[in-house]
Amino acid sequence: MSIPSGPYAALKIPDFRLFISARFCVTLAIQIQAVVVAWQVYEITKDPLSLGLIGLAEAVPSIGVSLYAGHIADSFQRKRIILICLTTLLVCSIALLSFTLDIGDVLVAYGVTPIYSVIFLSGIARGFLTPAIFSYMPQLIPRELYPNAVTWNSTLWETAAIGGPALGGVIYGFLGITASYLTDVLLMATGLILAMGIANKSLPEKTEEQGVIEKIRSGLRFVFRHPIILGAISLDLFAVLFGGAVALLPIFADEILMVGKVGLGVLRSAPAVGALLMAFYITHHPITKNTGKILLYCVAGFGVSMILFALSTNFWLSLGLLMMSGMFDCISVIIRGTLLQTLTPENMKGRVSAVNHIFIGSSNEIGMFESGVAARLMGVVPSVIFGGCMTIFVVGVTGWVAKSLRTLQRIH
């Protein structure tokens, strides 16, 4: 069987099309939910720290199960894991919807605690989902198409990340919170149905380690003994941890830029707009040289964008800076994703993805908590400036220490 070619090669494979369509719907639902939950919690509490606690409520369980989840993804049928996790996320979406229907006045009686509880459960599900998805995707395509598939996967993710916040803000602003959560439920259900249609794939031959602990350790050893992978994910860990302002966008939208709920949705979607444009460009013009230096420059550019965003009081300038941050971040995501897929053996992808999730995925949520704490201690604008400066500092340190990453030319 011939391997498809061209910028749309991966999309010519039916199972891959189903896979990214399902992920698109699920990501769209998650993004809508994130906007609505953040605004709902902030309306109830009016406390920046409460926004950070949303991230913490998801990150703690996600980190807690991640290494074991990686072992599970390398040991059991990956499609079954994905379906169980998506079903759990659907239940969480339904629970959030039920809180808006005045059934027992749950939020009146317990405040935002029920919302945090649902987010905690969704964090467990996403902790198991991430390594299963990462390790399942390469089973659907030939190895030669990994870079193209990673780029398209990122493109569809960014498209959902654009549509989700904007759609969530518009629906919340014009139709209310119940309609927003109902949309979340319908999209999550659609993603689950699409995932059911993907073909079952047998697991690659298992590694020789005996016992759960030793299998987990082997995944950790692989990452920490591979300087290029370790350098790439460490760089993004600290950049995401310190450099993001997403958790504080409700405050920027409400008190600094004064654009309300719809404006919040537009601001939330701006980084993804930039990322989508960049992903589409890379699809047609792949990165073929100076890969390591490009990665370092782009993470530094992300930090600069965040500093300038914090200083801006103009909505359109802020929007443009967020778009720029998305462009820089997209390049980083594509390079790191291609590195992990290409350099990791098939039978270790779940465990290596789990380590990456702890470094990167959960750092988004911990970064939300850090942003909330820093905003409480330093003020909203100074906290974002500090985060951007720390991002640039980390890039400098990583570029100096990780020579193999700095000199990386191509991903083979």
C-alpha positions, -999 to 999 in steps of 0.1 A, spaced: 0 0 0 15 34 -11 19 61 15 0 93 8 21 124 1 17 162 1 6 187 28 -27 168 33 -12 133 34 -24 124 69 -59 135 62 -62 109 35 -63 82 61 -99 76 73 -91 65 109 -69 96 114 -97 118 101 -121 103 126 -94 107 153 -88 144 148 -126 151 143 -133 135 177 -105 154 193 -118 186 177 -152 182 192 -138 173 226 -114 202 226 -142 226 215 -163 214 244 -134 217 269 -126 252 258 -163 263 261 -164 248 295 -132 266 306 -145 300 296 -179 294 313 -165 279 345 -139 308 348 -165 335 344 -190 317 366 -165 312 394 -153 348 392 -189 362 392 -195 342 424 -162 350 442 -147 381 426 -113 367 437 -83 362 414 -71 333 435 -104 315 429 -95 314 391 -61 299 400 -78 273 421 -97 261 391 -64 251 375 -51 235 407 -83 215 411 -76 199 377 -38 197 379 -35 178 412 -54 147 402 -41 148 366 -5 148 379 -14 122 405 -25 96 380 -3 106 351 26 81 355 3 52 362 -19 63 332 12 61 310 17 26 321 -19 18 314 -17 32 279 13 9 271 -4 -21 287 -41 -20 277 -61 -14 245 -58 23 239 -91 29 222 -110 15 253 -91 38 276 -100 68 254 -137 58 254 -138 54 292 -122 88 297 -145 106 272 -175 90 289 -163 104 323 -158 139 308 -193 137 294 -206 129 328 -187 159 342 -202 182 316 -237 170 324 -230 176 361 -220 213 354 -251 217 333 -273 203 362 -258 229 386 -275 257 364 -309 241 365 -316 251 402 -319 214 412 -316 216 450 -298 250 447 -264 233 449 -243 264 443 -264 285 467 -258 259 494 -222 251 488 -208 280 467 -182 270 441 -171 238 458 -193 215 436 -177 231 405 -142 224 418 -153 188 426 -164 182 390 -132 198 377 -112 175 400 -129 144 385 -123 157 350 -87 161 359 -84 124 366 -101 116 333 -78 139 314 -48 125 332 -56 90 317 -68 104 283 -36 123 274 -11 94 272 -38 72 255 -44 97 228 -7 105 223 2 68 219 -29 59 199 -24 85 171 8 70 156 -9 36 154 -33 51 128 -6 65 104 27 54 88 58 66 106 67 87 76 37 109 82 43 117 118 54 153 112 24 159 89 0 143 114 14 162 144 10 195 124 -26 187 114 -34 175 149 -22 208 162 -41 227 135 -74 211 144 -67 216 181 -60 253 175 -91 256 154 -112 242 183 -93 264 207 -103 294 186 -140 284 183 -144 272 219 -137 304 238 -154 326 212 -184 304 210 -185 300 248 -184 338 253 -211 345 227 -235 318 239 -229 328 276 -233 365 267 -265 362 246 -282 329 257 -269 323 292 -250 298 312 -274 269 308 -272 271 270 -234 272 272 -231 241 293 -257 223 271 -235 230 240 -205 216 260 -225 184 266 -236 180 230 -201 185 217 -186 160 242 -212 134 232 -204 139 195 -167 134 202 -174 102 221 -195 89 192 -168 97 166 -142 80 187 -163 48 188 -159 47 150 -121 45 150 -107 10 143 -93 -10 171 -55 -13 170 -35 -40 188 -8 -29 213 29 -29 202 50 -56 217 55 -48 254 88 -39 270 106 -64 291 104 -47 325 84 -66 351 60 -49 374 42 -15 373 69 4 392 97 -8 370 78 0 338 71 35 351 107 40 360 118 29 325 97 57 310 112 82 333 148 70 326 142 73 289 132 109 292 159 119 316 186 102 296 176 118 263 189 154 265 170 166 234 136 155 247 144 165 283 155 200 271 124 205 250 99 196 276 117 214 304 118 246 283 80 245 278 74 235 314 88 267 328 76 289 299 40 277 304 43 278 342 54 314 343 45 329 310 7 325 306 -19 350 314 -50 330 304 -62 324 340 -63 362 345 -81 371 313 -115 375 330 -99 402 351 -82 419 321 -116 417 302 -136 430 331 -114 456 348 -86 467 324 -99 464 289 -136 465 299 -150 443 271 -172 420 291 -181 383 285 -180 384 247 -147 402 248 -133 376 272 -143 349 246 -125 368 219 -94 373 240 -93 336 249 -95 327 213 -68 351 201 -37 329 209 -54 301 190 -61 323 160 -24 330 158 -15 294 164 -39 282 137 -24 306 111 11 294 120 1 258 120 -14 262 85 18 279 73 40 251 88 18 225 71 28 239 37 63 250 48 77 224 73 107 233 95 137 217 80 167 233 97 179 251 128 151 234 147 166 239 182 173 276 178 139 282 163 124 265 194 144 287 218 136 319 199 99 312 198 96 305 235 115 338 242 91 355 218 62 341 238 76 357 269 80 391 252 44 390 240 31 384 275 51 413 289 37 437 262 2 423 267 4 431 304 14 467 296 -14 472 270 -47 490 279 -59 489 243 -82 460 234 -70 456 198 -33 458 207 -39 432 234 -57 410 209 -27 413 185 -2 404 212 -22 374 222 -22 363 186 15 367 184 20 346 216 -1 319 199 21 319 168 52 314 189 36 287 211 24 268 180 59 264 167 70 251 200 41 226 203 48 212 168 85 208 173 81 191 207 53 169 195 73 157 165 104 151 186 84 129 210 66 109 184 98 104 163 123 96 191 101 75 214 97 37 208 61 26 201 59 5 232 70 34 255 49 62 240 23 61 268 48 64 296 69 91 278 37 110 270 27 108 307 60 124 317 55 151 291 20 156 304 33 162 339 59 187 325 36 204 300 -1 196 303 -4 200 340 19 230 340 -10 248 323 -32 242 353 -4 248 378 5 280 359 -31 291 364 -27 286 401 7 305 400 -10 333 381 -37 336 407 -13 336 436 11 361 419 -18 384 410 -30 383 446 5 391 459 18 415 432 -12 427 414 -25 415 380 -3 435 356 30 431 376 24 394 379 21 389 341 52 410 335 71 389 361 60 357 343 72 369 309 106 379 323 109 345 340 101 328 306 129 347 289 153 339 317 145 301 314 151 303 277 186 317 283 194 291 309 181 262 287 200 275 256 232 276 276 228 242 294 212 220 267 237 222 238 223 192 220 189 210 218 204 244 208 224 228 179 196 205 167 192 209 130 165 185 119 141 160 134 147 126 119 
